[in-house]
Amino acid sequence: MPSASLRLLILGSNGGLGRSLTRQLAMTCDVVAWTRAELDLMRLEEIEARLEAQPFDVLINPAGITSPDDCAQHPELAQKINAEAPRELARVCHRLGRRLIHFSTDYVFDGTKLSPWNEDDPAMPINRYGLTKRDGELAVLKACPQALVARVSWLFGPDKSSHPDQIIAKALQSENLSAIANKTSSPTFTRDLCEWIRMLVTSHPEIKGILHLCNQGTASWQQWGEAALEIANRLGLPVLTQKLSPSALEDCHFFKDARPPHTSMSTARFTKLTGIRPRPWRDALEEHLHNLHAELAFSSVPH
Ligand SMILES: NC(=O)c1ccc[n+]([C@@H]2O[C@H](COP(=O)([O-])OP(=O)(O)OC[C@H]3O[C@@H](n4cnc5c(N)ncnc54)[C@H](OP(=O)(O)O)[C@@H]3O)[C@@H](O)[C@H]2O)c1
């Protein structure tokens, strides 16, 4: 089917990834984007009728309760949005014969493996967020075996402030900054992720099950932040430091729930199935910060 005639329905379209998906996929597909106002996933009983009334070929669900601390504080809400609503979306998609792409997280892993996690490694979450997302994965694939569950990690991009953006903002004000050095994962550019989703939607309708999607390479929060500062410095931003003093995950007492230490993921299955090799996260970060800098420079030009 030519992609122009593919009709995509994107939920949670006001979120960081939801906004990126909506903008990028609309370049090649017919996109209908729903925010919480159009479909509140708390109202499980309304999901079936709303989906039945809306023509679409592929349902894409980046909606969720995505803060681990919010999930710890509101476990019932998190379970409903991250697991029960996806189950209902999957049940309806299966009944209607539509494709479902649902997003999950590297936090389904316990973080004890030092090499990148594969899709068939055991998902044994250590916090409420991971537990609800793992339950969501299982529920989606049970209700709709043809569904695709895309696990993603450490997103950055133009639609939501992330660790590198925040570190740069702080370094414009202070030279005494720190970041966690003993927690690692795979930073992932939402622009790359949306392009992979576009390819999966338009060219790979056969791919199902769990798929890891992230940029290549592993970083700690300290390394990710220092890479951002080095790029910012090259772009001429007046950052006061390019170094972050290392802090330890176990000393971060402001977290309300546990964080898995090492959750970098392997994209070998994605490459085997599609031939696509994600670029290194540093190259993607460079592009993100260049774009941001160009936009800021443009917006400061008097009109
Ligand atoms: N960001 C990351 O680094 C990261 C890492 C790993 C995995 N992920 C996964 O990637 C996906 C997207 O993450 P994100 O960072 O884009 O999340 P986000 O910015 O927090 O967006 C989540 C969206 O879900 C919507 N939502 C929450 N409750 C809802 C409800 N009751 N009904 C309808 N919509 C509701 C929110 O709506 P409102 O705008 O109205 O609040 C928001 O737009 C999630 O599945 C997340 O678990 C993200």
The ligand as an ORCA input file, in Angstrom:
! r2SCAN-3c Opt
* xyz 0 1
  N      11.162     10.084     27.348
  C      11.996      9.066     27.490
  O      13.211      9.258     27.721
  C      11.512      7.635     27.370
  C      12.398      6.603     27.674
  C      11.958      5.287     27.547
  C      10.678      5.016     27.094
  N       9.826      6.046     26.824
  C       8.472      5.701     26.378
  O       8.188      6.420     25.194
  C       6.809      6.803     25.172
  C       6.688      8.306     24.976
  O       7.372      8.976     26.020
  P       7.356     10.582     26.128
  O       8.617     10.980     26.779
  O       6.959     11.181     24.820
  O       6.151     10.780     27.179
  P       5.441     12.127     27.620
  O       6.111     13.320     27.054
  O       5.300     12.033     29.112
  O       4.017     12.002     26.938
  C       3.077     11.091     27.391
  C       1.732     11.480     26.838
  O       0.776     10.576     27.388
  C      -0.407     11.321     27.592
  N      -1.297     10.757     28.588
  C      -1.096     10.579     29.912
  N      -2.223     10.155     30.487
  C      -3.167     10.062     29.513
  C      -4.530      9.704     29.486
  N      -5.202      9.381     30.592
  N      -5.168      9.713     28.304
  C      -4.537     10.078     27.166
  N      -3.244     10.444     27.121
  C      -2.566     10.445     28.287
  C       0.075     12.678     28.091
  O      -0.968     13.597     27.885
  P      -0.920     15.104     28.423
  O      -0.019     15.825     27.443
  O      -2.331     15.563     28.369
  O      -0.348     15.039     29.802
  C       1.288     12.918     27.199
  O       0.937     13.623     26.057
  C       6.199      6.279     26.467
  O       5.636      5.011     26.226
  C       7.404      6.101     27.384
  O       7.172      5.087     28.362
  C      10.217      7.348     26.942
*
